[in-house]
Protein backbone atom coordinates (compact mmCIF):
# COMPACT_ATOMS: atom_id res chain seq x y z
CA UNK A 1 0.00 0.00 0.00
CA UNK A 2 1.71 3.21 -1.15
CA UNK A 3 2.17 6.00 1.35
CA UNK A 4 1.94 9.61 0.18
CA UNK A 5 4.94 11.69 1.18
CA UNK A 6 4.92 15.41 1.90
CA UNK A 7 6.41 16.21 -1.53
CA UNK A 8 3.64 14.30 -3.31
CA UNK A 9 5.45 11.08 -4.23
CA UNK A 10 3.84 7.79 -3.42
CA UNK A 11 6.29 5.40 -1.80
CA UNK A 12 5.41 1.74 -1.23
CA UNK A 13 5.41 0.57 2.36
CA UNK A 14 8.17 -1.71 3.63
CA UNK A 15 5.59 -4.46 4.00
CA UNK A 16 4.58 -4.16 0.34
CA UNK A 17 8.22 -4.20 -0.73
CA UNK A 18 8.90 -7.24 1.45
CA UNK A 19 5.88 -9.10 0.06
CA UNK A 20 6.95 -8.31 -3.49
CA UNK A 21 10.45 -9.66 -2.80
CA UNK A 22 8.97 -12.80 -1.25
CA UNK A 23 6.73 -13.40 -4.28
CA UNK A 24 9.67 -12.88 -6.62
CA UNK A 25 11.85 -15.22 -4.58
CA UNK A 26 9.13 -17.90 -4.46
CA UNK A 27 8.70 -17.71 -8.22
CA UNK A 28 12.46 -18.01 -8.73
CA UNK A 29 12.60 -21.04 -6.42
CA UNK A 30 9.87 -22.71 -8.51
CA UNK A 31 11.84 -21.97 -11.70
CA UNK A 32 15.03 -23.41 -10.19
CA UNK A 33 13.18 -26.53 -8.99
CA UNK A 34 11.73 -27.07 -12.47
CA UNK A 35 15.18 -26.59 -14.02
CA UNK A 36 16.64 -29.09 -11.55
CA UNK A 37 13.96 -31.63 -12.45
CA UNK A 38 14.64 -31.15 -16.18
CA UNK A 39 18.37 -31.53 -15.57
CA UNK A 40 17.85 -34.74 -13.57
CA UNK A 41 15.65 -36.16 -16.32
CA UNK A 42 18.20 -35.27 -19.00
CA UNK A 43 20.99 -36.79 -16.92
CA UNK A 44 19.02 -40.00 -16.42
CA UNK A 45 18.32 -40.16 -20.15
CA UNK A 46 21.98 -39.58 -20.98
CA UNK A 47 22.96 -42.31 -18.52
CA UNK A 48 20.57 -44.73 -20.22
CA UNK A 49 21.99 -43.85 -23.65
CA UNK A 50 25.51 -44.40 -22.35
CA UNK A 51 24.50 -47.73 -20.80
CA UNK A 52 23.00 -48.87 -24.12
CA UNK A 53 26.12 -47.83 -26.01
CA UNK A 54 28.31 -49.70 -23.55
CA UNK A 55 26.23 -52.84 -23.95
CA UNK A 56 26.47 -52.41 -27.73
CA UNK A 57 30.25 -52.06 -27.57
CA UNK A 58 30.52 -55.16 -25.38
CA UNK A 59 28.50 -57.19 -27.88
CA UNK A 60 30.15 -55.80 -31.02
CA UNK A 61 33.41 -57.82 -30.92
CA UNK A 62 31.43 -61.02 -30.50
CA UNK A 63 29.30 -60.48 -33.60
CA UNK A 64 32.12 -60.44 -36.21
CA UNK A 65 33.89 -63.33 -34.48
CA UNK A 66 30.70 -65.39 -34.54
CA UNK A 67 30.09 -64.56 -38.20
CA UNK A 68 33.65 -65.48 -39.16
CA UNK A 69 33.48 -68.71 -37.13
CA UNK A 70 30.32 -69.60 -39.05
CA UNK A 71 32.12 -69.00 -42.34
CA UNK A 72 35.08 -71.15 -41.34
CA UNK A 73 32.98 -74.04 -40.14
CA UNK A 74 30.85 -74.08 -43.31
CA UNK A 75 33.87 -74.65 -45.57
C-alpha positions as CSV (number, residue, x, y, z in Angstrom):
1,X,0.0,0.0,0.0
2,X,1.7,3.2,-1.1
3,X,2.2,6.0,1.3
4,X,1.9,9.6,0.2
5,X,4.9,11.7,1.2
6,X,4.9,15.4,1.9
7,X,6.4,16.2,-1.5
8,X,3.6,14.3,-3.3
9,X,5.4,11.1,-4.2
10,X,3.8,7.8,-3.4
11,X,6.3,5.4,-1.8
12,X,5.4,1.7,-1.2
13,X,5.4,0.6,2.4
14,X,8.2,-1.7,3.6
15,X,5.6,-4.5,4.0
16,X,4.6,-4.2,0.3
17,X,8.2,-4.2,-0.7
18,X,8.9,-7.2,1.5
19,X,5.9,-9.1,0.1
20,X,7.0,-8.3,-3.5
21,X,10.4,-9.7,-2.8
22,X,9.0,-12.8,-1.3
23,X,6.7,-13.4,-4.3
24,X,9.7,-12.9,-6.6
25,X,11.9,-15.2,-4.6
26,X,9.1,-17.9,-4.5
27,X,8.7,-17.7,-8.2
28,X,12.5,-18.0,-8.7
29,X,12.6,-21.0,-6.4
30,X,9.9,-22.7,-8.5
31,X,11.8,-22.0,-11.7
32,X,15.0,-23.4,-10.2
33,X,13.2,-26.5,-9.0
34,X,11.7,-27.1,-12.5
35,X,15.2,-26.6,-14.0
36,X,16.6,-29.1,-11.5
37,X,14.0,-31.6,-12.5
38,X,14.6,-31.1,-16.2
39,X,18.4,-31.5,-15.6
40,X,17.8,-34.7,-13.6
41,X,15.7,-36.2,-16.3
42,X,18.2,-35.3,-19.0
43,X,21.0,-36.8,-16.9
44,X,19.0,-40.0,-16.4
45,X,18.3,-40.2,-20.2
46,X,22.0,-39.6,-21.0
47,X,23.0,-42.3,-18.5
48,X,20.6,-44.7,-20.2
49,X,22.0,-43.9,-23.7
50,X,25.5,-44.4,-22.3
51,X,24.5,-47.7,-20.8
52,X,23.0,-48.9,-24.1
53,X,26.1,-47.8,-26.0
54,X,28.3,-49.7,-23.6
55,X,26.2,-52.8,-23.9
56,X,26.5,-52.4,-27.7
57,X,30.2,-52.1,-27.6
58,X,30.5,-55.2,-25.4
59,X,28.5,-57.2,-27.9
60,X,30.1,-55.8,-31.0
61,X,33.4,-57.8,-30.9
62,X,31.4,-61.0,-30.5
63,X,29.3,-60.5,-33.6
64,X,32.1,-60.4,-36.2
65,X,33.9,-63.3,-34.5
66,X,30.7,-65.4,-34.5
67,X,30.1,-64.6,-38.2
68,X,33.7,-65.5,-39.2
69,X,33.5,-68.7,-37.1
70,X,30.3,-69.6,-39.0
71,X,32.1,-69.0,-42.3
72,X,35.1,-71.2,-41.3
73,X,33.0,-74.0,-40.1
74,X,30.9,-74.1,-43.3
75,X,33.9,-74.6,-45.6
